[in-house]
Amino acid sequence: MVNITDITPPRSRSASASTTSSDVALPSFESLAPPRPPTTKAEEETRVVVEGLGSDVRLKVDAGPGCGGIAWPAGEVLSRYIAYRHGIDPSHLRNKKILELGSGTGLVGIVAGMLEPSSEVWVTDQSMLLDLMEVNAELNFPASQTKRNVHTAELNWGEELPDSIPIKDLDMILAADCVYFEPAFPLLVKTLCDLAPIGKDIEILFCWKKRRKADKRFFAMLKKHFNQFTVEDDKPGAKEVYGREGVSLSRLVRKK
């Protein structure tokens, strides 16, 4: 069981949403990042090249909901890693149930679903990003496909996990560019703990771009519950390239 006080950062003048009292509930994710009207237009589409996928990933982008509605470097790094690994050994994704946290555009989860039709993937985020993720899933899977293997679902960090996702059966968690909003750090750690309880065999791939000193607070919270290991089996030379851009890719393993 995760103690809220273990993942709550100390109170500071710049983090009014934080609390040191276990009697005070964590704020909701939506209250910390309130929704804004969408701004997507028909022509606002980008394409992401993922080697080994066979086709570009088409993405509608939307700055209306904030930073979640556009593609970020760590998402591309994680997408290219799972594609590279799948090319060597498809069993990593075959028949797996996969959840992407903080999906935004849905890029990483969509790539996983495109790579391996036998997988079942849930791309998740706040409610105001559901339509964008749904549009992007539809863009990348033919309308003639009888059963799409990429699903969209609302999942707010720090809150109860949705019943629409088979949480207990998940084999893999994907998370890219989720470390950016300091008040949400304890919420993200709590959700990771809920998805990967002690003793559960689950792979967690976590990719992020170093931006601010405050990010160290997140990893200090995370370290109480997870061991973190740098991914070493990426395509030769890839880590050096994205490392120069401040991007890191790790596996998280729940501590016993």
VEXLUM-121923 format. One record per residue (C-alpha): residue number from 0; x, y negated, z. Coordinates in nm, 2 decimals, padded with zeros to 4 digits. Layout:
# VEXLUM-121923
<atom NUM; <X; Y; Z>>
...
# end
This chain:
# VEXLUM-121923
<atom 0; <00.00; 00.00; 00.00>>
<atom 1; <00.13; -00.34; -00.09>>
<atom 2; <00.14; -00.60; 00.18>>
<atom 3; <00.04; -00.94; 00.04>>
<atom 4; <00.29; -01.11; 00.27>>
<atom 5; <00.57; -00.91; 00.10>>
<atom 6; <00.50; -01.07; -00.24>>
<atom 7; <00.39; -01.42; -00.15>>
<atom 8; <00.66; -01.68; -00.20>>
<atom 9; <00.74; -01.93; 00.08>>
<atom 10; <00.53; -02.25; 00.09>>
<atom 11; <00.70; -02.55; -00.07>>
<atom 12; <00.59; -02.89; -00.19>>
<atom 13; <00.60; -02.77; -00.55>>
<atom 14; <00.40; -02.46; -00.49>>
<atom 15; <00.08; -02.55; -00.32>>
<atom 16; <-00.09; -02.23; -00.44>>
<atom 17; <00.15; -02.02; -00.22>>
<atom 18; <00.07; -01.91; 00.13>>
<atom 19; <00.26; -01.74; 00.41>>
<atom 20; <-00.04; -01.63; 00.60>>
<atom 21; <-00.18; -01.28; 00.54>>
<atom 22; <-00.52; -01.41; 00.64>>
<atom 23; <-00.54; -01.64; 00.33>>
<atom 24; <-00.63; -01.46; 00.01>>
<atom 25; <-00.42; -01.50; -00.30>>
<atom 26; <-00.57; -01.75; -00.54>>
<atom 27; <-00.73; -01.60; -00.85>>
<atom 28; <-00.53; -01.60; -01.17>>
<atom 29; <-00.81; -01.79; -01.35>>
<atom 30; <-00.81; -02.06; -01.09>>
<atom 31; <-00.44; -02.11; -01.14>>
<atom 32; <-00.46; -02.12; -01.52>>
<atom 33; <-00.81; -02.25; -01.61>>
<atom 34; <-00.93; -02.18; -01.96>>
<atom 35; <-00.94; -02.44; -02.24>>
<atom 36; <-01.14; -02.44; -02.56>>
<atom 37; <-00.98; -02.24; -02.85>>
<atom 38; <-00.81; -02.43; -03.13>>
<atom 39; <-00.75; -02.16; -03.38>>
<atom 40; <-00.82; -02.24; -03.75>>
<atom 41; <-00.84; -02.00; -04.04>>
<atom 42; <-00.50; -02.10; -04.17>>
<atom 43; <-00.32; -02.06; -03.84>>
<atom 44; <-00.17; -01.72; -03.89>>
<atom 45; <00.19; -01.60; -03.86>>
<atom 46; <00.36; -01.27; -03.95>>
<atom 47; <00.61; -01.08; -03.74>>
<atom 48; <00.85; -00.85; -03.90>>
<atom 49; <00.91; -00.53; -03.71>>
<atom 50; <01.16; -00.29; -03.87>>
<atom 51; <01.03; 00.06; -03.90>>
<atom 52; <00.67; -00.04; -03.88>>
<atom 53; <00.60; -00.03; -04.25>>
<atom 54; <00.41; -00.36; -04.27>>
<atom 55; <00.43; -00.70; -04.11>>
<atom 56; <00.21; -00.77; -03.80>>
<atom 57; <-00.05; -01.04; -03.88>>
<atom 58; <-00.12; -01.27; -03.59>>
<atom 59; <-00.37; -01.55; -03.55>>
<atom 60; <-00.22; -01.80; -03.29>>
<atom 61; <-00.40; -02.04; -03.07>>
<atom 62; <-00.24; -02.30; -02.84>>
<atom 63; <-00.58; -02.38; -02.69>>
<atom 64; <-00.56; -02.13; -02.40>>
<atom 65; <-00.20; -02.24; -02.32>>
<atom 66; <00.12; -02.06; -02.38>>
<atom 67; <-00.05; -01.72; -02.40>>
<atom 68; <-00.20; -01.77; -02.74>>
<atom 69; <00.13; -01.79; -02.94>>
<atom 70; <00.41; -01.54; -03.01>>
<atom 71; <00.72; -01.56; -02.79>>
<atom 72; <01.07; -01.42; -02.83>>
<atom 73; <01.04; -01.15; -02.56>>
<atom 74; <00.73; -01.00; -02.72>>
<atom 75; <00.92; -00.96; -03.05>>
<atom 76; <01.22; -00.81; -02.88>>
<atom 77; <01.00; -00.55; -02.70>>
<atom 78; <00.81; -00.48; -03.02>>
<atom 79; <01.12; -00.41; -03.21>>
<atom 80; <01.26; -00.19; -02.93>>
<atom 81; <00.96; 00.04; -02.91>>
<atom 82; <00.96; 00.06; -03.30>>
<atom 83; <01.33; 00.15; -03.30>>
<atom 84; <01.29; 00.41; -03.03>>
<atom 85; <00.98; 00.55; -03.20>>
<atom 86; <01.18; 00.60; -03.52>>
<atom 87; <01.43; 00.81; -03.33>>
<atom 88; <01.18; 01.01; -03.12>>
<atom 89; <00.80; 00.96; -03.17>>
<atom 90; <00.72; 01.16; -02.86>>
<atom 91; <00.77; 00.84; -02.65>>
<atom 92; <00.44; 00.71; -02.78>>
<atom 93; <00.26; 01.02; -02.90>>
<atom 94; <-00.07; 01.09; -02.73>>
<atom 95; <00.02; 00.83; -02.46>>
<atom 96; <-00.21; 00.59; -02.29>>
<atom 97; <-00.05; 00.25; -02.28>>
<atom 98; <-00.14; -00.09; -02.12>>
<atom 99; <00.01; -00.42; -02.21>>
<atom 100; <00.00; -00.69; -01.94>>
<atom 101; <-00.04; -01.06; -02.03>>
<atom 102; <-00.08; -00.97; -02.40>>
<atom 103; <-00.17; -01.31; -02.53>>
<atom 104; <-00.18; -01.25; -02.90>>
<atom 105; <-00.17; -00.88; -02.85>>
<atom 106; <00.15; -00.84; -03.04>>
<atom 107; <00.33; -00.57; -02.84>>
<atom 108; <00.03; -00.35; -02.79>>
<atom 109; <-00.08; -00.38; -03.15>>
<atom 110; <00.27; -00.27; -03.26>>
<atom 111; <00.25; 00.03; -03.03>>
<atom 112; <-00.09; 00.13; -03.18>>
<atom 113; <00.03; 00.08; -03.53>>
<atom 114; <00.34; 00.29; -03.47>>
<atom 115; <00.15; 00.59; -03.32>>
<atom 116; <-00.21; 00.65; -03.42>>
<atom 117; <-00.24; 00.92; -03.16>>
<atom 118; <-00.18; 00.67; -02.87>>
<atom 119; <-00.45; 00.48; -02.69>>
<atom 120; <-00.35; 00.12; -02.62>>
<atom 121; <-00.52; -00.15; -02.41>>
<atom 122; <-00.41; -00.51; -02.47>>
<atom 123; <-00.51; -00.72; -02.17>>
<atom 124; <-00.52; -01.09; -02.06>>
<atom 125; <-00.76; -01.35; -01.92>>
<atom 126; <-01.11; -01.39; -02.07>>
<atom 127; <-01.03; -01.69; -02.29>>
<atom 128; <-00.77; -01.48; -02.48>>
<atom 129; <-01.00; -01.18; -02.55>>
<atom 130; <-01.14; -01.31; -02.88>>
<atom 131; <-00.79; -01.39; -03.01>>
<atom 132; <-00.66; -01.04; -02.92>>
<atom 133; <-00.97; -00.89; -03.08>>
<atom 134; <-00.92; -01.09; -03.40>>
<atom 135; <-00.56; -00.98; -03.42>>
<atom 136; <-00.64; -00.62; -03.36>>
<atom 137; <-00.89; -00.63; -03.65>>
<atom 138; <-00.64; -00.80; -03.87>>
<atom 139; <-00.39; -00.51; -03.84>>
<atom 140; <-00.62; -00.21; -03.86>>
<atom 141; <-00.83; -00.14; -04.17>>
<atom 142; <-01.21; -00.18; -04.14>>
<atom 143; <-01.24; 00.17; -04.28>>
<atom 144; <-01.06; 00.32; -03.98>>
<atom 145; <-01.33; 00.52; -03.79>>
<atom 146; <-01.17; 00.48; -03.45>>
<atom 147; <-00.93; 00.20; -03.37>>
<atom 148; <-00.68; 00.30; -03.11>>
<atom 149; <-00.61; -00.06; -02.98>>
<atom 150; <-00.87; -00.19; -02.73>>
<atom 151; <-00.90; -00.53; -02.57>>
<atom 152; <-00.98; -00.58; -02.20>>
<atom 153; <-00.98; -00.86; -01.94>>
<atom 154; <-00.73; -00.81; -01.66>>
<atom 155; <-00.65; -01.09; -01.42>>
<atom 156; <-00.34; -01.04; -01.22>>
<atom 157; <-00.38; -01.00; -00.85>>
<atom 158; <-00.75; -00.89; -00.89>>
<atom 159; <-00.92; -00.55; -00.89>>
<atom 160; <-00.82; -00.34; -01.19>>
<atom 161; <-01.10; -00.30; -01.45>>
<atom 162; <-01.30; 00.02; -01.47>>
<atom 163; <-01.29; 00.00; -01.85>>
<atom 164; <-00.93; 00.12; -01.86>>
<atom 165; <-00.83; 00.47; -01.74>>
<atom 166; <-00.58; 00.33; -01.49>>
<atom 167; <-00.49; 00.67; -01.33>>
<atom 168; <-00.41; 00.82; -01.67>>
<atom 169; <-00.18; 00.55; -01.80>>
<atom 170; <00.16; 00.67; -01.92>>
<atom 171; <00.32; 00.33; -02.00>>
<atom 172; <00.31; -00.03; -01.91>>
<atom 173; <00.44; -00.30; -02.14>>
<atom 174; <00.50; -00.66; -02.03>>
<atom 175; <00.67; -00.94; -02.23>>
<atom 176; <00.71; -01.30; -02.15>>
<atom 177; <00.50; -01.27; -01.83>>
<atom 178; <00.75; -01.46; -01.61>>
<atom 179; <00.67; -01.83; -01.68>>
<atom 180; <00.41; -01.95; -01.42>>
<atom 181; <00.54; -01.96; -01.07>>
<atom 182; <00.21; -01.96; -00.88>>
<atom 183; <00.12; -01.64; -01.06>>
<atom 184; <00.44; -01.45; -00.96>>
<atom 185; <00.29; -01.28; -00.65>>
<atom 186; <-00.03; -01.19; -00.85>>
<atom 187; <00.18; -01.02; -01.12>>
<atom 188; <00.38; -00.82; -00.87>>
<atom 189; <00.06; -00.71; -00.70>>
<atom 190; <-00.08; -00.59; -01.03>>
<atom 191; <00.24; -00.40; -01.12>>
<atom 192; <00.22; -00.23; -00.78>>
<atom 193; <-00.15; -00.14; -00.83>>
<atom 194; <-00.07; 00.00; -01.18>>
<atom 195; <00.23; 00.19; -01.06>>
<atom 196; <00.16; 00.32; -00.71>>
<atom 197; <00.44; 00.50; -00.52>>
<atom 198; <00.48; 00.85; -00.66>>
<atom 199; <00.32; 00.79; -01.00>>
<atom 200; <00.53; 00.89; -01.31>>
<atom 201; <00.49; 00.59; -01.54>>
<atom 202; <00.73; 00.41; -01.77>>
<atom 203; <00.73; 00.03; -01.74>>
<atom 204; <00.91; -00.18; -02.00>>
<atom 205; <00.96; -00.54; -01.89>>
<atom 206; <01.10; -00.81; -02.12>>
<atom 207; <01.15; -01.18; -02.04>>
<atom 208; <01.34; -01.49; -02.14>>
<atom 209; <01.54; -01.67; -01.88>>
<atom 210; <01.41; -02.03; -01.86>>
<atom 211; <01.42; -02.17; -01.51>>
<atom 212; <01.59; -02.11; -01.17>>
<atom 213; <01.25; -02.05; -01.02>>
<atom 214; <01.23; -01.72; -01.21>>
<atom 215; <01.47; -01.58; -00.96>>
<atom 216; <01.19; -01.60; -00.70>>
<atom 217; <00.98; -01.36; -00.91>>
<atom 218; <01.26; -01.10; -00.93>>
<atom 219; <01.32; -01.14; -00.55>>
<atom 220; <00.96; -01.04; -00.50>>
<atom 221; <00.98; -00.76; -00.76>>
<atom 222; <01.29; -00.61; -00.60>>
<atom 223; <01.10; -00.53; -00.28>>
<atom 224; <00.89; -00.28; -00.48>>
<atom 225; <01.08; -00.18; -00.80>>
<atom 226; <01.42; -00.09; -00.91>>
<atom 227; <01.52; -00.26; -01.23>>
<atom 228; <01.75; -00.10; -01.50>>
<atom 229; <01.87; -00.27; -01.82>>
<atom 230; <01.76; -00.09; -02.13>>
<atom 231; <02.07; 00.05; -02.29>>
<atom 232; <01.93; 00.26; -02.58>>
<atom 233; <01.82; -00.02; -02.81>>
<atom 234; <01.94; -00.05; -03.17>>
<atom 235; <02.32; -00.10; -03.17>>
<atom 236; <02.40; -00.47; -03.15>>
<atom 237; <02.04; -00.57; -03.07>>
<atom 238; <02.10; -00.64; -02.70>>
<atom 239; <02.39; -00.87; -02.79>>
<atom 240; <02.17; -01.07; -03.03>>
<atom 241; <01.87; -01.13; -02.80>>
<atom 242; <02.10; -01.16; -02.50>>
<atom 243; <02.25; -01.47; -02.66>>
<atom 244; <01.90; -01.62; -02.66>>
<atom 245; <01.85; -01.55; -02.29>>
<atom 246; <01.62; -01.25; -02.34>>
<atom 247; <01.65; -00.94; -02.12>>
<atom 248; <01.48; -00.60; -02.15>>
<atom 249; <01.45; -00.37; -01.85>>
<atom 250; <01.28; -00.06; -01.72>>
<atom 251; <01.11; -00.09; -01.38>>
<atom 252; <01.09; 00.21; -01.15>>
<atom 253; <00.87; 00.20; -00.84>>
<atom 254; <01.06; 00.24; -00.51>>
<atom 255; <00.96; 00.52; -00.28>>
# end
